[in-house]
Amino acid sequence: MKKLILITLALISTSTFFGQGLDLGIKAGVNFATITDASGLDNRTGFVGGVFVGGKFNDKIGLQADLLYSQQGAEFELGEFDLNYVNVPIVLKYYLTDIVNVQLGPQFGILIDDDTQTVVGETINDIATNDFDLSGVVGVGLDIPLGIRVEGRYNFGLSDVPDNDGFDKGKNSVITLSLGYSFL
């Protein structure tokens, strides 16, 4: 966690030297999450929200880092797989126009809370989960005048969520839609 905070602070410091200025703000939205490669799971709808910082190197290339609280996981007939993360996506933004950009980069997640209980008969099983999640991020964003930011992202897990040999391995798969406001 300390490393994630240091990376974010380094990006904030670095972005003040960007040619096009600093972009600092808040964002909130909705996640549509599931766990891939595991059978019988349905989407879990959850909240995502936090802060972002970034800037443009030139007219076409920018960088953005977020610090987000993110509700992820999946739902299924025998229980729930509720996972709450603090995520730090760091995306490179390529501007197709002054407003439209495409995004690509890694996301580092720390599990802060989980509820992974299943009920089989009268037995309650608690599935062990990994505390760290590495994902890739692809997305599209709109930097609308007056500081409005609209983003749609797909986060695809690169590391397994369950840390248990008795449960199917699977990775986070999250579609995020968010609305933000830049103060600068």
C-alpha positions in Angstrom: 0.0 0.0 0.0 2.8 2.4 0.8 4.3 1.8 -2.6 1.0 2.6 -4.3 0.7 5.9 -2.4 4.3 6.8 -3.2 3.7 6.1 -6.9 0.6 8.3 -6.8 2.5 11.1 -5.1 5.3 10.8 -7.6 2.8 11.1 -10.4 1.2 14.2 -8.8 4.7 15.8 -8.5 5.7 14.8 -12.1 2.4 16.0 -13.6 3.0 19.6 -12.4 5.8 19.7 -14.9 3.6 18.6 -17.8 3.4 21.0 -20.7 -0.4 21.2 -20.7 -0.9 21.6 -17.0 -2.4 19.6 -14.2 -5.7 17.8 -14.2 -6.9 17.1 -10.6 -10.4 16.0 -9.6 -12.9 13.6 -8.2 -14.9 10.8 -9.9 -17.7 8.3 -9.1 -19.5 5.7 -11.0 -20.8 2.1 -11.3 -19.0 -1.2 -11.7 -20.4 -4.2 -13.4 -18.1 -7.0 -12.2 -17.7 -10.7 -12.3 -15.0 -13.4 -11.9 -13.9 -15.1 -15.2 -13.3 -18.8 -15.6 -15.6 -19.7 -12.7 -18.9 -21.4 -13.5 -22.3 -20.2 -12.3 -21.4 -16.6 -11.5 -23.5 -13.6 -12.2 -22.5 -9.9 -12.4 -22.2 -7.9 -9.2 -23.1 -4.2 -9.6 -21.1 -1.9 -7.2 -19.9 1.6 -6.6 -16.5 3.1 -7.6 -15.3 6.5 -6.5 -12.2 8.4 -5.7 -9.7 11.0 -7.0 -7.6 11.4 -10.1 -4.6 13.3 -11.1 -3.0 13.7 -14.5 -1.8 15.9 -17.2 -0.9 16.1 -20.9 2.7 15.9 -22.2 1.6 17.4 -25.5 -1.7 17.7 -27.6 -1.9 14.0 -28.1 -0.4 12.2 -25.1 -1.4 12.3 -21.4 -1.1 10.3 -18.2 -3.6 9.8 -15.4 -3.5 8.0 -12.1 -6.6 7.4 -10.0 -7.0 6.4 -6.3 -10.3 4.5 -6.2 -12.5 2.6 -3.8 -14.0 -0.2 -5.9 -16.8 -2.7 -5.2 -16.2 -5.9 -7.3 -16.8 -9.6 -7.2 -19.7 -11.7 -8.3 -23.0 -13.3 -7.2 -24.0 -16.9 -7.4 -26.8 -19.2 -6.2 -24.9 -20.6 -3.2 -23.4 -17.4 -1.8 -21.7 -14.2 -2.6 -18.2 -13.1 -3.7 -18.1 -9.4 -2.5 -14.7 -7.9 -2.9 -13.8 -4.3 -2.0 -10.5 -2.9 -3.3 -8.5 0.2 -3.2 -7.3 0.4 -6.9 -4.7 2.6 -8.5 -5.0 2.5 -12.3 -2.3 4.4 -14.2 -3.3 5.0 -17.8 -1.7 6.5 -20.8 -4.2 8.6 -22.6 -4.0 9.1 -26.4 -6.2 12.0 -27.6 -8.0 11.4 -30.8 -9.5 14.9 -30.6 -9.3 17.7 -28.1 -12.1 15.9 -26.2 -12.0 12.2 -27.0 -9.2 9.9 -25.6 -8.4 6.2 -25.5 -6.8 4.8 -22.4 -4.4 1.9 -21.7 -2.4 0.9 -18.7 -2.0 -1.3 -15.5 -4.1 -1.3 -12.4 -2.8 -2.2 -8.9 -5.4 -3.3 -6.4 -5.3 -4.0 -2.6 -8.2 -6.0 -1.2 -9.5 -4.1 1.8 -12.6 -6.2 2.6 -14.1 -9.5 1.3 -17.2 -11.5 1.9 -16.7 -14.8 0.1 -19.0 -17.2 1.9 -20.7 -20.1 0.2 -23.4 -22.3 1.7 -23.3 -26.0 0.8 -26.1 -27.9 2.7 -25.7 -26.5 6.2 -22.0 -25.9 5.9 -20.7 -22.3 5.4 -17.4 -22.1 3.5 -15.2 -19.0 3.4 -13.1 -18.9 0.3 -9.6 -17.4 0.7 -8.7 -14.6 -1.6 -5.5 -12.9 -2.7 -4.8 -9.6 -1.1 -3.3 -8.1 -4.3 -4.9 -7.8 -7.7 -3.0 -6.9 -10.9 -5.2 -5.9 -13.8 -5.0 -4.3 -17.3 -7.1 -1.3 -18.2 -8.5 -0.2 -21.6 -11.0 2.6 -22.0 -12.3 5.6 -23.6 -12.8 9.1 -22.1 -14.3 12.4 -22.8 -12.8 15.6 -21.4 -15.8 17.9 -21.8 -15.4 21.7 -21.2 -16.1 23.0 -17.7 -14.1 20.2 -16.1 -16.5 17.3 -16.8 -14.9 13.9 -17.3 -16.8 10.9 -18.6 -15.0 7.5 -18.8 -15.8 3.9 -19.7 -13.2 1.3 -18.9 -12.8 -2.4 -19.0 -10.5 -3.9 -16.3 -9.3 -7.4 -17.1 -7.6 -9.3 -14.3 -4.1 -10.7 -14.7 -3.9 -12.4 -11.3 -6.2 -15.0 -9.8 -8.8 -13.8 -7.2 -9.3 -17.0 -5.2 -6.3 -18.3 -3.2 -7.8 -21.7 -2.7 -7.3 -24.9 -4.6 -10.8 -26.1 -3.9 -12.4 -23.3 -5.9 -12.2 -22.6 -9.6 -9.5 -20.1 -10.4 -10.7 -16.8 -11.8 -9.8 -13.3 -12.5 -11.6 -10.0 -12.0 -13.5 -8.7 -15.0 -15.0 -5.2 -14.5 -16.7 -2.7 -16.7 -16.7 0.7 -15.1 -18.7 3.8 -16.1 -17.8 7.0 -14.3 -18.4 10.7 -14.2 -15.8 13.1 -12.8 -15.1 16.7 -12.3 -11.6 18.4 -12.7 -10.9 21.3 -10.4 -8.0 22.6 -12.5 
